[in-house]
Amino acid sequence: MTTTFEPAASSTSLNTHAELVRIAGALADPTRSLASLIGETGELRALVERHTRLCMDGSVHMSVGTSILPSGKAISPMQAALCAREPFRTAAFIQGLAQAIRAAMTPQRPVAVLYAGCGPFALLALPLMALFTPDQVQFTLLEVHADALDDARALIEGFGYGAHVAQFVCTDAATWRIAPGAPVDVIVSETMNTALGKEPQVSIMRNLYIQAPQATLVPAAIAVHLGAPGRSQEQPCADWGRIFEINAAAILDWQALDGPTLPAATIRLPEVLGDGPRLLTRIEVYDGIALRDYESSLNLPLQLPGKPQLQGGVTLAFSYRLGPAPGLAWEVQEATQETA
Ligand SMILES: C[S@@+](CC[C@H](N)C(=O)[O-])C[C@H]1O[C@@H](n2cnc3c(N)ncnc32)[C@H](O)[C@@H]1O
C-alpha cells in the first residue's frame, strides 16, 4: 500500500495533514484490534470537530434537520456528527473499508467507492483520502441533507482532498439510480439504528447493491438475533436464533419481492426467559472485522417493539417492515393441533 501525503493548497496546516495521515495509518492497519484504536478514533473525532464549519458548541439541538424519508429516518447533521464519538463503530468501519478498498485495487483504474449517507464529516472516507491517492480510490458521496453534504465538501476541500471525490450527490440513496456504466467496486453505508429499526440501512443497501451486484458491501452483513443479555457485560448473551440478516445473498434472494415486508424467522422462546427476549444486533463489517454485543450503541440488547410480557415456550413469527418506520415486527404464533 502506498501512503501519500501531499500538502495540497488547502486551509489546513502541514501539522494537521501529518496528524490525519498518522491517525489514518493506525485506523487502516488490519493488525490493530478495535480496542487498541480508541485513542486514534478520539483524535480523529477531535480533528474533524476542530475543522468542521458545523457549530459543535451544543447550541444546535440534535433533532434540528431530521427528515422522515419513505425508507426511514435520516438523522440530523448534528446527530450524524455525534456518531464520530462511537470509537468501536468508527474504527471497525474505517478498518473494514480500508481492507475492502485494498482488496479491490487494480492497476487499471481507481477503486470506485459509493458512500451512502456520508454525514457532515464523511468520517469513514476522510482518513482514507489521507492514505490512498486519487489514482487509487475515488469516492462518490451521497447524502440526503444538503447542509451535511456541504459541510462534508467543505471539510474535504479544506484538507485538499477534492480530487478524491468523483461526485457529491444530494439524494435519497434508497432510490438513487447509478449512472449506466459507472463503476462501483465498494458500497459503504452506516445509516442504521439498533436492530435495523427506524433508519433506512436495509432499503439503501438493497437499492444500491441490486444495481451493482459485483460490488463489495461494507458492512458485509448485519444480523439481528433473539436472545437474552448476560447478567453482566462480560457474560455473553444467550442466543436463541437469528431473526433476520441483510447481506449480498439475501438482497439477491429478495429480488422478486416488492411488498412492504421482508421475510424473517419464526422462533420458539425457551421456557426460561431470564432477562429476555432481547434483539441482538451483530455487524460483520468486512472479513472478520465485526461489531459484537455491547461494542457500540448499535449492539446494545433491545426490547421487542411494544415491550411485551411474554411467557416462555411461545413461538414468535417475525417479519421486517419496510417504509418510513422500518424495523422488525412480531406476532405470537398460535400452536397448531397435531393431527394423527
Ligand atoms: C448515522 S449517520 C452516519 C454518518 C457517517 N457516515 C458516519 O459514519 O459517521 C447517517 C447519515 O446518513 C444520512 N442518510 C440517512 N438516510 C439517507 C438516505 N436515504 N439517503 C442519503 N443519506 C441518508 C443522514 O442524513 C446522516 O447524515
Ligand as a Chemical Component Dictionary entry (heavy atoms), coordinates in Angstrom:
data_LIG
# 
_chem_comp.id                   LIG 
_chem_comp.type                 NON-POLYMER 
_chem_comp.pdbx_formal_charge   0 
_chem_comp.three_letter_code    LIG 
# 
loop_
_chem_comp_atom.comp_id 
_chem_comp_atom.atom_id 
_chem_comp_atom.alt_atom_id 
_chem_comp_atom.type_symbol 
_chem_comp_atom.charge 
_chem_comp_atom.model_Cartn_x 
_chem_comp_atom.model_Cartn_y 
_chem_comp_atom.model_Cartn_z 
_chem_comp_atom.pdbx_ordinal 
LIG C1  C1  C 0  -25.602 7.532  11.122 1  
LIG S1  S1  S 1  -25.158 8.934  10.118 2  
LIG C2  C2  C 0  -23.542 8.387  9.628  3  
LIG C3  C3  C 0  -22.664 9.450  9.133  4  
LIG C4  C4  C 0  -21.299 8.937  8.680  5  
LIG N1  N1  N 0  -21.444 8.011  7.581  6  
LIG C5  C5  C 0  -20.539 8.260  9.795  7  
LIG O1  O1  O 0  -20.377 7.060  9.731  8  
LIG O2  O2  O -1 -20.123 8.928  10.730 9  
LIG C6  C6  C 0  -26.169 8.627  8.694  10 
LIG C7  C7  C 0  -26.167 9.715  7.646  11 
LIG O3  O3  O 0  -26.890 9.200  6.527  12 
LIG C8  C8  C 0  -27.771 10.170 6.019  13 
LIG N2  N2  N 0  -28.892 9.460  5.402  14 
LIG C9  C9  C 0  -29.857 8.759  6.036  15 
LIG N3  N3  N 0  -30.704 8.234  5.156  16 
LIG C10 C10 C 0  -30.279 8.595  3.924  17 
LIG C11 C11 C 0  -30.751 8.349  2.615  18 
LIG N4  N4  N 0  -31.833 7.622  2.395  19 
LIG N5  N5  N 0  -30.046 8.852  1.575  20 
LIG C12 C12 C 0  -28.929 9.592  1.790  21 
LIG N6  N6  N 0  -28.454 9.872  3.020  22 
LIG C13 C13 C 0  -29.107 9.379  4.076  23 
LIG C14 C14 C 0  -28.170 11.009 7.229  24 
LIG O4  O4  O 0  -28.627 12.271 6.817  25 
LIG C15 C15 C 0  -26.864 11.011 8.021  26 
LIG O5  O5  O 0  -26.086 12.099 7.632  27 
# 
loop_
_chem_comp_bond.comp_id 
_chem_comp_bond.atom_id_1 
_chem_comp_bond.atom_id_2 
_chem_comp_bond.value_order 
_chem_comp_bond.pdbx_ordinal 
LIG C1  S1  SING 1  
LIG S1  C2  SING 2  
LIG S1  C6  SING 3  
LIG C2  C3  SING 4  
LIG C3  C4  SING 5  
LIG C4  N1  SING 6  
LIG C4  C5  SING 7  
LIG C5  O1  DOUB 8  
LIG C5  O2  SING 9  
LIG C6  C7  SING 10 
LIG C7  O3  SING 11 
LIG C7  C15 SING 12 
LIG O3  C8  SING 13 
LIG C8  N2  SING 14 
LIG C8  C14 SING 15 
LIG N2  C9  SING 16 
LIG N2  C13 SING 17 
LIG C9  N3  DOUB 18 
LIG N3  C10 SING 19 
LIG C10 C11 SING 20 
LIG C10 C13 DOUB 21 
LIG C11 N4  SING 22 
LIG C11 N5  DOUB 23 
LIG N5  C12 SING 24 
LIG C12 N6  DOUB 25 
LIG N6  C13 SING 26 
LIG C14 O4  SING 27 
LIG C14 C15 SING 28 
LIG C15 O5  SING 29 
# 
